[in-house]
Amino acid sequence: MTRRARALAQPRRDIAVDALFVVLLTATALSAFAGTFDGPWWVLTSAVGLVAGVALAIGMGRLRVPWWGAAPGLLVLAALLAPPLTLRGTSAGPWPTPAGWAALSDTATDGWRRLLTTLPPVDGAGPLALLPFLLAMAGGCAAMLVARRTRAPHLPVAVPALVGAASVALGVVAPGGVVARGAVLLVGALAWGTDRARRSVVVHTARNLERVATAALLLLVVGVVVLGAVPWTGTTPRQVLREHVEPPFSATDRPSPLAAFRAFRPVADALADDELLRVTGLPQGTLLRLATVDTYSGTVWAAGNATSSSAAGSGSFLRVGARIPRPDAGRDVRATVTIGDAWAGRRDLRIWVPTVGSETRIAFDGARAQDRDDALRYNLDTGAAVLPEGLTPGETYVLDERIGAAATGVPATPPVDPTLAQPVARLVAAAGAGGGDPLSQLRAVATRLRTIGAYSDGGTGEETILPGHSSGRLTAFVSESEPAGNDEQFAATLALSAAYLGMPARIVLGAVPGADGVVRGQDVRAWVEVHDGARWQLIAPDEFVPPRDKAPKPRAVLERDSNRAAAVPPPTAQRPPSSEDGFSLDETAGGRNRTTAPDVSTPLPLWVTVTAAVVAVPVLGLPLWTGLLVLLKGLRRLVRRRRGPAAQRTAGAWLDVLDTVRDAGYPVSRRDTRREVARVVGGRAVPDAARAVDGATFGPAGASDEGADRAWALARAVRHELGEDRSWRERWRRAVALTSVLPTRRRARVRTPSDIHAGRLGEAATAAPAS
C-alpha cells in the first residue's frame, strides 16, 4: 500500500473505530434498563435509534454540517422511525401522521413521569419504549459528534457515561449484570481513549508496557482504597429516581374502608344481604382481599405508603406495567370478578379493586378496558389495587393469579408512630406475654382479646357500643373489663399491639366467596397481617374476635341530675374529625396533622452520591498512587546509596542518574556508555556525573568513600537540573513515571553509532576499495 493510500485509509479507520466504540459503550449503558422493560422489542427499538444517531453524526461530518444541525436531524429521524417502533398497538397507529406525532410529543414530555410511576416491568413494545429510543439516538449522535470534532482522547467517553447514569436513574433497583456492565464500560473507555491518544502522538517515548502497568497500578490502588473504605462507610441500596418520585395517586386522602365495617353487619340493614361482587375461577376457600390499610394516624387505619419492597421499590400505588412481577413458584389461576351495585354504590369502597394479592396481571373487559387498565394502580407490597375514578356496577375484570407467590416485601420501618400505640400497653402487659418473640406475644394478646371480649354491632340494647377505631375509642375499648365491638375494633387493637411490639402490621378487609362465587356484606371480615422479619403472617379473625353469639353484658346508662349539670358551651363551628375522613381532611378538620411519624434522617440526594463516587477516584487514587511511587523510588535510592562498598555505591549513583534521565523521557538505556548518555542529555550535571563515575571506576586511585559521596551529590544535581524551568505537571509526570521501574526491553533499539564507532566505520569503508 502506498503512502497516499495509507493516508486516505487512516481517517476511515478512525471513523470506524469511533463508531464501534460509541455503539458498544452506549449499548452497554442502555442495558441498565434490563428489568425496567419487558420483552426484547425495546432492545431492537434502542438499537435502531443508536445506529440512526451514529449515522446522522457521520453524515454531518461528511457534509460539513455544523454541530447545531443535529437537533433538527434528530427530530426528523424520531418523527419517521419512532411511530412504527413504539405506536403499533395504540390508536395513533404505526405511521408518521399528525396523530402519531402528537402521541410521541406527549410521551416524550410526560413519559418520564409515567415510567417512574409504573410498576416494572413496563411493556417493551408500548409507547414508553420511546424513552430508551430517544436516549440511544441522542446519545449515539452526541458521542460520535464529540469523537469526530475534538482531539481530547477521553472526552467522548463522557457521553455514554451520561447515558448510563440516566438509564440507571430511570431504571429499577436491581437490574442485574451490574458488575459485567461496569467492566465493559471501564475496559471499553480505556481502550478507546488509548487508541484516540495514539492518533495525535508524533514522537512517543513511553512504552506500551509502561502505560498498561500505570493503568493497572492506578486501578489496583483505587480498588484497594474503595474496598477498604466499605466497612467504614457501609453499604446502601441502589438509588434510583422511582424510589424518590411521589406517586400520582395516594389513597390516604380517601375515606378508610375499615371505618365502613359496620355497614356490612345486619344491624345496619345496609349491605349485609346485598351482593358486593361475584367471582368465578378461584379455588374454593381462597381469601379475597377487598381493601388493605397499613398506616394509623390516631383517627383511622388507612392505606398509606409505609412499606417499601426492596426488590421493586413499590411501596405505593403505581401504574401497572406489562405484568406484575412474582416469583416463579406457585400455581397459575385465572379468575373473573364482576362488581355488584352495592360495592360500586359506596363512596368509601368503590375505589378499591378486590384482588387475591398474588396477581401477575389485571385486565378489564368492556369498551373502556384500555382506559381502565391505564388508570389502575397497584401496591406490590400489600397486594391491593385501586381505581381512582371508582368502579361501576356490572364492571368485569380478569385476575391472573399465581397462588402461593404472594408479596413478601420487607417494610423499612413500622408504619405506626409508637406514641400512638400507647393505649394498648396495658393490654399487652395483661396478656402475660412478657417473654418470647414478638409474634408469640402478639398471639397471646389475640387470645386474651377473644377470651375476655364480647361481640357487638351496636344493635338494640347496645347503643352505647360505638363504631370507630380512633385513639380515644380504642383507649376506652381496652380499658373495659369486657371489651365489646366487632372486627373493626378488635382488628385495629391487635394491629396497634403489633406496632407496640415493634412489628409492622396491616389490616385486610376481605371475604371468602361462597360456593356460588358471590360475596355478600355479611361475609366480610377483617384480619391482621404482621411481618415477623421473614414473611407476612396472617392472624385470622377467629383468633382474636370473640364468637358473634357472645353478646356483651348489659350496660346501664347513668342518669344525670339536670339541676347539677354544668353549663354546656355552644358547639364549635368546626366539624370534628370523622373516621370516614381521609388523612388530607384531618389536617384542616382537627387543626393538626394527624399523620404523626417518627423523625427519619434524610438520605443524601442521588447526585451527591454519584458526584462523590466520581470525585473519589482522582482525589483518593492520584495522591496515593503518587505517594506510593515516590516512596518506592526513594527507598531504592536509599538502598543504593548505603549498601555495599564504595565502588558499588558509586555505580549506584550512576544508576540513579540513568533512572532520572529515563523517567524524564530521554531515549537512553543501560547498554549505553556514560559518555553516550551525557551526549544525548546534554547540560552540565550529567556530563560531570559521567566523568566522576568513570574516574572512580577506571581511574588509577579507584573508588573511595569521598568519590561515592561526590557521585551522589552530582546525581542530586542532575535531578535538580532536569527539573528546572519545568511545570508542576511535567515534574509530577516524571515523579510517577514507571520507565525506570519496569525492565528494559531485550530487543536493542536502532541507534546512531557514537563518534568513535562512526570513525572506525569510516576508516573501514575507505580501506575497502583500495584492497
N, C-alpha and C positions, 0 to 999 in steps of 0.2 A: 504494500500500500504506500503510495507516495505521501510526501509531507502535506500536500494540499488536501488529499483525500482524508488524511488523519485529522486535519484542522476542521474540515467540514463535518466529519463524523463525531467529533467531540461534543458540540452543542446538542446533537441529537441524543447522544448517550447520556448527557447530563439531564436533559428533559425527561428521558425515560426513567432514570434513577429517581429523580424528584417525584414524578408521578407515581412510581411504585411505592415509595415510602409514604407519600401522602395517603394513598389508598390503604396501605397496611396500617398505619398509625390511626387514621380516622376511623376505620372499620373496627379496630380493636377498642378504641374509645367508645364507640357506639354500642359495643357488646355489653356495656353496663346496663342496657335496657333489658337484658335477659331476665325474665321473671316479671317484668312490667307488662309486656305484651304477650299475647297467646298466639301460638301458631307460627309458621315460617314466613307468612306473607309479608310481615313488617320488615324482615331481613331483605327480601327481594326489593321492596319499596325503597329502603335505605340505600341499597346497592345502586339502584338506578339513579337516585339523587346524587350519590357520591361521584359516580362516573360522569354524570352530566355536569356537575360543578367543576371537576378537574378538566374536562374537555373544554368548558367555557373559558377557563383561565388560560389554557394553552392556545385556544383560538384568539383570545385577546392579545396574547403576546405576538402571535404571527402577524396579526393585522395592526399591531401597534396602537391598540385602543387604550386610552388612559384608565387608571385603576377604578375611577368612579363609574366607569361604564359597566362594572359588574352588577350594580344594583338593578338597572333595567333588564339586564340579561338574565339574572336570576328570576326576576318577576315573570318574564316571558316563559322561561323554562317551567316554572311552577304552574303557570296557567295552562300549559299544554300537557305536562306529564302527570300532575297530581290528580286530576279528576279520574282517569281510568285506573289509577292505582289505589285511591282511597275512597271514592264515592260510588263504587259499583252497587252496593246494596242500599243506597239511600234514594230518596225521592228526587234528588237533584240529577241523578243519573251519571254515567261514567264519561260523558262527552264534555268538551270545553264549551260550555254555554254560560250565559249570564247567571242562570240559577246555580250552576256548579261553582262559578267564581264567587258568588255570594256565600255559598256554603263554605268554600275554602277560606274566605276572609273571616267568617265567623269563627271557624276552628283555629285559624292562625292567631287570632286575638284573644279568644276566650278558652281555647282548647287546653292551654297550660293549666288553668284553674280546674277544668273538668278532669284532666288527667290526674291531678294531685288529690282530687276528692272522689275518685273512683276506686273501688276495691279491686286491686290487681289479682289476676292478670286481665288486662284490657284486650278487647278484640283486636288482633293484629291486622285484620282486614277491614277494619272500620275507619271512620273519619279521623280518629285520633292518631292513626298511623301517619298522618300528615306531619306530625311534630318531629319524629326522627328523620323523615324525608327532608324537611327543611333544614334540620341541623346538619345532616350529611351533605346536602348540596351546598349550603353556605360555608360549612367548614372545609370541604374539599376545595372549593373555589378560592377561599381566602388563603389557605395553606399553600396552594400552588402559586397564587399571585405573589405571596411573600417570598417563596422559594426562588422564583424566577426574577424578582425585581430587587433583591438585596443580596449582598455578599456576606452578610453575617452568617456564620456556619450553623448556629443552633437556633437562630430566631424563628424559622418556620415551625420548629417543634412546639412553639407556644400555642399555635392554633389547634392542633389535635389535643393538647393538654386542656385547653379551654372547653373543647367539645366533650372531652371525658369528664371534666368537672360538672358540666351541665347535665350530662347523662346520669351521673351518679346522684346529683341533687334531685333530679326528676324521677329517679328510679325507686327501687324498693330497698329495704334494709339489708336483705341477704340475697343479692343477685346471683351468687355463685361464680366461681372462676376468678376470684379477686387476685390471687397470687399469680396465676398464669397471665392474666391481663396486665398486671403491673410489670411482670418480667418482659413481656413482649414490648410494651411501651418503652421500658428503660433500654433494652438492648437495641431496639429499632432506632431510638433517638440518638444513642451513642454512635451507632454505625452510620446513620445518615449525616450527623454533624461532622464525623471524621471524614467522610467522603467529600462533603462540601468544603471542608477546610483545606483539603489537598488541592482543590482546584485553583486556589488563589496563591499557593505557595510556589515561589520561583526557586529559591535556594533553601533547602530544609536540612538542618544539621541534626535534628533529633531523629532517633531511630524508632521504628515501629515497636520494638520491644520495650523501649522506654515509655512510649505512650500507653501501651497496654498495661505495663506494670504500674504506671502512675494512676491510671483509672481504677485498676483493681485494688491498689492500696487505699485510695480515697474511699471507694465503696466499702472496703473492709472496715476502715476506721469509723465511718458513719454508721455502718451496721452494728458494730460493737457498741458505739455510743447509744444508739437508739434502743437496742435490746437491753443494754444495761440500765437505761432510764425507765423501762417499762415497769419494774417493780416499785419505783418511786412515784411515778405519775399515775399508775393504774391504767386499766383499760375501760373504754367507754363504748357503748353501742354505736354502730354506724349512724351518722346523722344525715337524714335526707329531708327534703322540703315537705313531703307529705306528713312527716311527724310534727310539723310546726304550723301547718296551714289549718286555719279554723274551718271546720266543715260547714257546708252551706245550709245544713239543717240540724237543728238541735231540738230534742224532744223535751227539754227542760222548761220550755215556755208553753207546754201543753198540759191540760189537767192530768192528774195522776190517775191511772186506771185502777189502782188499788183502792182509792177513795170511793170508787163506784161499786165496791163489792156487795154492799147491802142491796143494791138493785137486783142482784141475781137471786136473792132469797125470797121465799114465798110470802114473808110478812110484808115485803114492799109491794107485792102484787104488780110487778113491773115486767121483769124479764124471766121470771122463774120457769114458766112453761113455754116461753117463746123459743123458736128455732133461731139460734145465733148463726149457725153455719152448718154445712153438710160436707163430709169428707168421704172420698172413695179411694181405695187403693192402699191404704195404710194397714199394716198388720194389726190384728186385734190386740188391744191393750196398750197401743202406742200413746205416749203422752203428747198432747198438742199444746204448744206454748202460745197463749193468746197475747200476752204482754209481759215485759220484763222491766223491773225497776231496780236500780243498783245504787242510788245516791239519796242520802237523807239530809234534809235541810232543817230539821227541827219541827217542821209542819207536815210534810208529806215525804213518802218514798216516791221518787220519780226516776225517769230514765235520764241518766247523765252520761258523761264521757270519762268516767273514773277509771276504767280499765284500759289496758293497752297491751295488745298482743305483740310479743317480741318478734314474731315471725313476719307479720304483715303490717304492723302499725295501724290497726283498725279499731282503736278504742273509741269509735264514734260511728254515727250513721253515715255511711258512704254510698255513693252510686255503685251499683253492681256492674262488674265488668263482664267479660266473656263467660266466666264461670266463677264460682265461689271456691277458693282453694280448700281442700280437705285432704286428710291422709288417705292413702290408697286402701287401707284396711276398711272392711265394712261391707254391708250388703246394700246394693243399689235397689231403690224402690221409687216408683213414680206414683204420686197421689194428686188428686184433683180436689180443689176446695171451692165451694160456692157460698158466697156471702148471703146471709139472710137479712130481712128487713130490720130485725131487732138489733143486730150488731151495727149495721150501717146507719141506723137512726140515732145512735148515741154520739154526741159530740166528743165525749171523752174516750170513746172506744173506736170510732170509725177510722182513725188514722193508723191503727195497729193492724198489721197483716199477720194473721195466725200462721205459725210455722211449727216445725218439729225441732229445729235447732241444729240440724246436720245437713243443711241444704248444699247442693252443688250448683243448683240453678233454680231460678224462679221466673216463670214466664206467664204473662197474662194472655187471655183469649179475648176475642172480640175486635170490633173496628178500631178501638183506641189502644190496642195492645202495645204498639211501639211507643206511644206517649206514656203509657203506664209503666212500661219497663224502664224508660228513661227517668221517670220520676221516682222510682222505687229506691229506697235507702235501706242499707243492711248493716248490722253491727256484728262483725265476725266473732267478737268475744262473747256476747250474750246470746247470739243466735236469733235476735229479734229483728223484725223488719217493719218499716213504716212507709206509709204513702201520705206525704204532706197534704195532698188535696183531699184525702179521705176516700174510703171505699164506697161503692154504690150498691144498692140492693140488686141481687142476682149476678153480681160480677163473679167471674170464674178465673182461676189461675192454676197453674201446674207447678207442683213441687217435685224436683228430682232430689231424692234423699239418699244419703249414704249412712244407713243405720249403723250405729256403733262408731261413728267418726265425728262425734261432737267436738266442739271447740274446747281446747284446753289452755287458752291464753292465760298467762300469769299476770294478775293485777300488779301494777307498780307499787301502789300503797293502798291500805284500806280506805275505801271511798267515804268513810264516815268520820267526822270530827270526833275524837274521843270524848270531848266535853259534852257532846250531845247524847252519848251513851251512858252518862252517869245515872239516869233514872233506874237502870236495870242492875246497878251494882249490888243492891241488897238482895235482889232475886238470885243473882249468880252465887252470892255468898250463902244464901239459904238453901241452895240446891246441894250443898255439901260436896262441891266439885273442886276442892282446893288442890287436889293432886291430879296427876295425869296430864296428858297432852290437851291442847285447847279443844280438839274435836270431841274428846271424851267428856270434857267439862260441859261443852255445849249440849251434848246428848243428855247429860244429867239435868241441865236446865229444861230441855224439852220434856223430859219425863215428869219433872215437877209441875210444869205448866199443865200438862194433860191430867195429872193426878189431882191437883188442888183446884183446877179451873172448872168453869161451867160454860155451857154453850148458850148463847142468846143472840137473836137478831133484833132485839128491842121490840118484841111484839106486845100483845095485850098483857098488862100487868108488869111489863118490864120496860116501861117507857124511860126509866132513869138510866138504862144502859145505852149510852150514846154511841153513834158511829165515830169514825175518825181515828187517826193514829198520830196526832201531833204529840209533841213532847209533854204537854200538860195532860192530854188524855192517857198516854202510856204511864205517866207518873202515878196518876190515880188508879190505873188498871193494876199495876204491880204492887201497889200498897195495900190492896184489899186482901183479906184473908181468903176470899174466893173470887179470883179474877173471872169476870164474866164478859164474854164477847164472842165474836165469830172469827173466821180465818183472818180477817183484816187485822185485828188487834193481836192475835196470837202470833201470826207470821211477822208482823212489824216488831214485836217484842223479841222474838227469837233472833231475828236478823240484827237488832241492836245489841243483843247479848253476844253474838259472834263478833261484832265490831268492838265491843268492850274487851273481849278476849284476844283481840288483835288479828282476827281472821276476816278477810274480805267476804262479803255476803251480798246476795241479791235475792229478790222475791219474784217468783214467777206466778203469774195468773194463768191458769191452764185448765185442761179438762181431758178426760179420756172419752173419745167418741163412743157412742153406743153401738150395738150390733148393726143398726141401720145406718151408721155413719153420721147421725145427727147429734149436734151439741146444743143442749138447751141451757138456759140460765142456771137451773138448779144443779147442773153437772159441773159448774165452775168451782174450782178450789184454788187455794194459794199455798204454795210450798216454798221452802227456803233452800238455797244452794250456797254452800260455803266452800272456800278453797283451802285445802289442808296443806298447801305447799307443793303438791304434785299434780292434783287434778281437782275438779269440782265435784263435791259430794252432795247428793240430794237427800234432804230430810223431808220425808213425806208428811202430809197434814195429819195422818193418823198417829204420828209420833209425838206431836205437840199440841194438837187441837183436841179438846175433850169430845166424847161422842155427842152427836147432835141431840140425842134424847136425854142428855144430862142437863136438866134445867137448873138455873141458879135458885138459890133460896130466896123466898120473898123478901123484899127490901121495903121497909117502912119509910114513908116520906114525912119528915118532921114538919109539924105545923108551927109557923112562926107567929108570934103576937104582933098584930099590925100596929098596936099602940107603941111598941118598943122598937119598931123598925126605924132604922136610920133614914135620913133624907136621901133620896136617890138622885144623883146628879143627872142633868139632861144627857141624852145619848150623844156620843160623838158623831160628828158629821162624816168621819172617815170610816169606811166599811172595814170591819175586822177581817183578817185573812181567813180563807177557807181552804179545806183540804182539796177541793176541786180546782184550786188555782194552780197555775204553773209557777216555776221559780221566777219568771220575769215579772209576774204580778206581785210577788211577795215584797219586792223592794219598795214599791210605791204604796202598797196597801198597809204594810206593817211599819213603815218608816225606817226599816233597817234591812240590811242584806241578810237574808236567811240562808244563803249558801255559804255558811261558815266553813272554812277549810284551814288546815294547818299550814303554817308558813313552809314553803318549799324553796330551797335555794335555786336561783335562776341559772341554768346551764349557759355556758359560753355560746355565743352565736356561731353558726356554721362557718362564716367567713373568717372569724378569728382563729378557729381551729385549723382551717386549711392554710391560712397565711402563716401561722406559727410553724406548721409542718414544712412548708416550702422554705421559710427563712432558716429553719433549724439546720438544713444541710450546709449552706455556706458559713453560717455563724458558728456552728459547732465543728463541722468537718474540716474546714480550711485551717483554722488555728491549730487544731490537734494534729493535722497532717503536717503542717509546717513545723510545729514543735517537735514532732517525732523525728523528722528527717534532720533537723538541725542538731538534735541531741545525738542521733546516730553518727553523724559526721564529726561532731565534737568528741565523742568517745573514741572514734577511730583515730583522730588526730592526737589525742592524749596518749593512746597506746603506742603509736608510732614514735612519739617524742620521748617516752620514758622507758621503753622496753629495748633490751639488747645493748651491745657495746656501741662505741662511738660511731663506727663505720655503718652499723645498721641504722642508728638514729639519723645519721646524715643522709643515707639513702631514703629513709622515711620522709625527710624534709622535701626531697625532690618528688616523691610520690604525692605528697600533699600539694606541691606546686602543679604537678600534672593533673591531679583531680580538679583543682580550682580552674585550670585552663579549659579542661574538657567540659565542666559544668557551665563555663561561660560561652560555650558553643564553638570553640576553635577546633578544626579538624586535625587533631593530633591523637597519637596512641602511644602505648608503652613501648612499641617497637621502634619509635623514632629516637634518634640520639638527642642529647640535651641541646646541642648546638642547633639541630633542625627545629626543635620545639621553640627555641628562642628566636629563630629567624621567622617562624610563622606568626608568633605572637607579637614580637617587636617590643618597643618600650625600653625601659631601663632595668626594672626589677627582675624580670625573667632571665635576661642575659647574665645579670650579676649572680643570680642564684645558680644558673647553669655552670658558670665558671667556678664558683665556690665549691660546688659539689664535685665537679671534675677534678679540681685541685686536691680536695680531700681524698678522692678515690684513687687518682692516678699519680699524685704528686709524690716527691721523694719523702716528705715528712709523714705522709699517711694521715689517717683520720685521728682527730683528737676531740676532747670534750668541748674545747673552745670553738673548734671548727663546726661541730654539730650545733652548738648554740647559735653561731653566726648563720648557718644554713637555715635554721628555723626562723631566725629574725628576718632573713630575706624572704622566706615563704610567707611570713605575715605581711611583708612589704608588697609582695605580689598580689595578695588578696586586697590590700588597700588600693593599689594602683588600678587594678581591674574594676574596682567599684567606684572609682572617681567619675564624676560627671555622668552618672547613670541614674535613671529614675528609680523610684522606690519599687515600681512594678518589675523592672528588669532585675533589680537586686533580689527581690523575692523569688523571681523565677529561677535565678541561679542558685539560690539557697535551697530550693526544693527540687532541683533537677536530679534525676536518677542516673545520669550518664556515668558518673563516677562510681555509682553503687553497683550497677549491672556489669556483668562480664563483657569483655571486648569480643567482637566478632572474630571468629577464627580466620575467615577469609580476608586476606590482606587487601587493603584498598589500593587502587591505582593512584600513585602519587608521582609528582615531578621529582626526578633524582636531585640529590644535593649537588653543590658545586663541585665537590671532589669527584663524585661519580660521573658527573657530566663531563669533567675534564678528561677522565680516563676513557670514557666512551668516545670523546672527540679524537684522542690520540690513536685509539684502535681503528677508528674509521679512516684516519689519514694514512696509516701504515698499510692498510689492506690493499689499496690499488698498486702501491709500489712493489709489493711482492708478486 
